[in-house]
Amino acid sequence: ALAALAFQLPVGGAPLAPSEGSAAPRLESHVLVKLATPDAAGPGGRRLEHIFGAWYRLFPLPGEKVGDLLAPTGLAAADDGGAILALEPDFAAYPDAAPPDATSPNAASPNDPLYPRQWHMPQVGLEQAWAATTGAGVVLAVLDTGVSMLGEDSPCDPLVAEYDVFSNSSAPGAAQDQYNHGSHVAGTAAGCADNGVGVVGVAPAAGVMAVQVLNDSGSGSDSAVAEGIVWAADHGARVINMSLGTPCNAPWPNCSAAILNDAIAYAAAADVVIVASAGNSNSQFAGRPGNHPEIIAVSAMRYDGARASYSNYGTAIDLAAPGGQTALDQNNDGFPDGVLQETFNRTTDVWGYYYFQGTSMAAPCLLYTSIGLRDGPPKLRLELLAAG
């Protein structure tokens, strides 16, 4: 267990010295402050971010450092009205990672031959995540063009369930992908791993639910997506991935649809985590439905960690993940910097391993975090992820 270091403010005095013995690094982005009375503005006009009760994150002013705030001559010394009840640094925390069990992929490095070309997997800490969870027991609903299981390296287990909103069918094969996008997304999220074939998925032990909300030409509607969300929530999905959306030029709720809002609220009330792509319009506004407050919106990064040129950005974005940029080869491996996964060419129907780019690829890269951090509402899970 990590010992928390704290500066406690005794009445009328300076902060106490921090505890000894902690090896945890201090976060340099903010300090933690407990205020006697809630205040929209932080001490000295600094930005506050509420956590719970009277506790807030307090962010330094431009040019100011966390150490300046915590120094004996810093923020506590300037508080002569008793507004600050406690002031302390925020330290990083880590789980005690258990070794992978016998059914988990090899945490050292999977034996899938094309894994070295999946540059995006190490960037999301995949092997460290596998030491904690591979998604076993979690049902992941992929709301997309359907999922085909005809490749050599599809998800390890059969689909948990499938549903086609266009035919209202849940029969086997109802959500067969004829477009290729949904199969690529499902493979990125939960493709088979450590099987000596092809590539890996982020959460290879998760069960995949295929919900077709985009037709065989790759298009759908708000009502189709809303129906798919409710169906997935009603049939046991714990995580929903939506690598789809509609461009939006205004912040939510101006750019929203009542039917989608109702469906999202329904799934959130059932404790379903919803992850969505932010959109590929190079816009300051996330697309719909990713801009909804109950959804974790994911933008796309290229190999060097910079924002991909096509990716949406702005205040509605919750997280960024590798989405690739196929015009580049920043790692000089001789291949385009796309996200490599198995799917098929919809013109020739030939299966293979294809480099795709987009926020569609970024969203499933974050599914292991959604699986591993399920306690509390989605935004709380997001805060836990950001802190850890």
N, C-alpha and C positions, 0 to 999 in steps of 0.2 A: 504494500500500500504506500501511496505517496503522501508524505506529510505536507499539509498545507501551510504555507508561510503567510503571516498576516501582520499588518500594522494595526493594533487596536488602540483606540483613542481613549485614554483615561480622562476623567472629567478634569478640565482645566489644564491638561498637559499635552506634551508632544507624543507622537506615536511611539509605541514600544519597539524595541529591536526585533527583527524577524527571527523566527525559530531557526535553530541550527539543524543541519543534516539533510535538507532537501536537495535532491539533484534535479528537480523539475525546473525547466526554463520559465522565466517570467515572460508573459505576453507584453510586448512593447506597444500595442495599439491602444490600450486603455487601462484605467484603474477601476477598482470597485469602490463604490461609495454608498453608505447608508445614511439617508437624510431624515431629519426629524419630521419634516413635513414634505409632502409631494410638491414638486416644483417643475413647471414646464421647462424652465431654463436652469441649467446647471450652475454651480458656483463659478462666478467670474464669466458667465455667458458661455461656458463650455457645453458641448452637446452631450445630452443624457440619452441613454437607452434603457428603458425599464426592463428589469428581469422578473422580480416578484416582490410583493410587499413593499418595503421601503428601500430595497436594493436596486442600484442602477449601475450600468457601465458609464463611466465618464471619460470622454475623449479629449486629449490635449488640444490646445489651440495650435494653429500653424506655427512651427518653429519651436514648440514646446515638447518636451520629452516626458515619458512616464516617470523617469527618475527625478525630474524637477518637481513633479506633483507629490512624490512620496518623500522627498527630502525633509528633514526637520524644519527647514525654513520655507517649505512649500505650502501646499494647499491647507494643511491642518493649522499651520501657524497663522494663516490669513483669516481663519474662521474664528471670529470673536463673538459670534452670536449664538453659538451652539447648534448651528444648522447641520453640521456633520457629526453623526453619531459614530461612524467607523469609516476607516479608509484603509484599503489594502490592495496589493497587487493581485493580478489574476494569473494563476499558474496553469501551465499545460498539464493535462491529466491523460493517462494512458491505461488501457485495460491490461491485466495480466494475461497475455495471450496464451491460450492452451495450444499444445501441438495438435496438428490435424489428426482426425480419427482415420480409421482404416479405409473409410469410403471417400475420404476427401482427396482432391488432387494433391500431387506432390508439392509441398509448399516451397521446396528449394527451387524447382523449375519444372513445369509440366513437360511431358515427353512428346507433346504434339509437334510435329516437325516444322510447321509454319509459325509456331508461337514467336520465334525471334523477329518475325516481320510484323507482329502486332505491337508496335512501339507504344500504342496507347494504353496497353494493360499495365505495364510498370508505372506509368504516370498516374494511375488512380490507385496505386498501392495494392494491386490485385493479390500478390502472393502473401502480403501481410494480412489482407482481409480474409483470405482462405484459412489462415490460422485460427480465425474466430468463427467464421461461418462460410458455408458454400451455398446457403439457401435451402438446405434440407427442411422439408415440412412447410415451405412457403409456396403458395400458389400465386404465380405472376400472370396477370392478364395482359396480353399484347393486343391492343386495339389498333388495327392496321388493315392491310389488304388481305389478311389471312396468314396462315403459316403452312408451308409445305414441309413434309418430313421425308422427302424422297432423296435427299442428299446422302452422301456417305458419312457426314459428320454433323447430322442434325442433333437436337437435344437428345440426351441419353435415353430418356424414358418417353413413352407415348404421351400424347397430349392429355392433360387432365380433363379437359372439356373443350368444346368448340361451339361457336354460334355465329350464324350469318344473319345480320339484321335485315338484309334485303329479301331473304327467303323465309325468315323467321324459323330457321331450321337449326336444330342442335344435333342432328344425326352425324355419325362418323363421316368425315370428309366434307362436311358442310362449309367449313371455313378454309378450304384448300386455296392456297395463294396462287394466283395466276399472273401476278404482276411483278413479284420478286422483292419488293420493299419490305413487307412484313416478315419474310423469311430471314432476310439479312438482319433486321432489328432483333428478332427472336434469337438468332444465333449469337449476336453480340451480347444479349442479356443472359442467355442460359444454354448456349451451345455446349455439347459434350466436351469434357476436358480429361487430359491424362489417359487418353485411349489410344495414343500412338498414331492418330489420324488428324491431319489438317490443322485446325486452329482451336482456340478455346473460347468459352463464354464467361461472362463475369460471375454468374451464379449458377454453375453447372448442375447443382443438385436441386434447384428449384423446379417445381412443376409448372409447365407452361399451359395457359388457357388461351386459345386462339379465338379472338372475337373480331369478326370481319365487319368493319364500319366504313371501309373504303372499297369501292367496287373494283372489278377487274381492269378498269382503266385508270385506277388510282385516284378516284374522286369520291366524295361523300357529302355529308350535310350535317348541320348542327343537330338535327333530330336523330340522325343515324348514330352520331357520336354519343349523344345523350342516352339513347336506348342502350348502346353498348356498355356505357358506364354503369347503368342501373343493373343490367343483366349480370355483368361481372361481379358487382357487389352482392347481388342476390345468390350467386352460385359459388361463393367461397373465395373470391380473389382477396388477397391481402395487400397486393401491390398492383397498381395499374400503370402501364406505360403507354403514353400516347405520343408517338413521333409523327405528329400531324398538326395542322392548324390552319388558320385564316389570318392573313396580314391585318394588322391593326395600326391605326395612326393616332390613337389617343389612349390615355391610361384607363384602366378598369375603374369604375363600372361603365364609363361612357361607351366603351367598346365591349359589349357583352350581349349575350342572348339569354332570355329568361329560362328557356328550356335547359340550356347547359348549366346555368346557375343552380337550378333546382336539382339536376342530376348530380352535380358535383357536391352540393350540400348533402344529398342523400348518401353518397358514398363516404363522405367525410364523417358523417354521423355514425356510420357503420365501422369506423376506424380503419378505412382503407387508405393507404398512402397512394397519392396520385402524382406521377412524374410526367412532365410533358416537355417537348422541344420548344425552344423559344422562337423559332422561325428563322428563315434564311434571307431576309430582305435588307440586311445591313441597316436596320432601323433602330431608333432609340426606344421603340416600343415593342414589347413582346407580343407575339401573335396570340390570337384566341384559339384554344382555351388556356394556354400556358400562362396568360396574364392574370388568371383568377387567383385571389389570395390564398385559397386552399390548395393550390397546386404548386409543386416545386418545379419552377421553370429553369431549364438548363440551356445555357448558351454554349457555343463551340469554340474550342481552342485548336490551334495548329501545333505542330511538333515542338516548337520552341516555347510554348506556353502563352504566346500572344493570342489575342482574339482572331479567329478566322475572319477573313475579309467579308464574308457573306453573312456572318452571324448577327442576329439582333442583340441589342444591349440595352442598358438603362436600369431604372430603379425597380422594375418588375422582375428582373432576373435574380434568381436565388443562388444559383451555382453555375460554374462553368466546368466542362469536361472535354476531353479530346473528341473533336468531330472531324479533324483532318482537313487538309487542303491539297487536293490532288495535283495542282499545278506546280507544287513544290516537292523538293527532295532534300529537306533540311538535315536529315540524318545521314545523307550520302550512302544509302544502302542500295541504290540503283533502282528503287521502286518509288512510285508516287506516295506522298504522305497522306493517304486515305486510311480509312478504317477497314481492315481486311476481315472478311467473313464469308462463309459459304452461302451461296444462293444460286440462282439460275439466270441465264440471259432470256428475257421474255420474248425475244425475237426468234432465237434458235432453240430455246428450251434446254440449252446445254448447261449442266451444273458445273460449278467451279468455285474458285475463291476470288472474290471481286473486291476492289478498293472503292468504297463509297465515301462521300463527304457530306456533312450537313449536321444541323442540330438534331436531326433524326438519329444520327449515330452517337451523339453526345449523351442524349437522355438515357439510353440503356447502359451506358458506361457507369452510371451512378446508382444502379439498382442495388448493388450490394450494400450501400450505405442505407438505403431505404429499408432493406430487409433487416439490417443489423440494429437499426435505431428506431424501434416501433413504439416505444412508450410515449404517451402524450400526444397532443395534436401535431399535425404536420409541421407547423412553424417551430414548435418546440424541438422536434427532431432535427430540424434544420439548424437551430441554435447549438444543439449538442454536436452536430457534425462540424459546424464552423469552429467550435471551441476545441474539438479533439483532432 
